């Protein structure tokens, strides 16, 4: 069930990346954020109940709430035209928590690919903090591309591989993910830092983006 949710996390991150790049209308993106946010709150709730008190299973799914509440916050913020500082500073909380979940995946769950993926999410949510909390508008284009790419690399593709039974070779996968992230996101920076901010698809206060 969690893998199905991960698939739609990939979709909402892609949509939110396109929002930041000025390709998607804010209210249109808001509706999908609400759909995925609701899914990402219901899914861990069900999985925690089904875990029957197993602390490791509960730990493994508890982080999903971080992203479910992000998408609900973003969706409501876009529809209500709220200032972005609230979701921005919440994103800082998520970024710090994601570092903890990365540690858990590496050292407790021994899930090395998702240890790396949680680092991806920590980086992305820190960008959301800088963009939405501190209003560093010069990061809009860079963050849009990072968000859209992470939608595929941390959401849609892993979910498809997990659902089809092709998620194998964890050590090699973790290394490939780490190398891809460093190379691609470093290369994107000089290509986007001088880009003009895209024309917003929604009012400025609603230019929030998404995660997991």
PyMOL commands that set and color helices and strands:
alter all, ss='L'
color gray80, all
select helices_A, chain A and resi 2-20+26-50+55-62+64-80+85-107+112-133+137-164+170-192+204-206
alter helices_A, ss='H'
color red, helices_A
deselect
rebuild
show_as cartoon
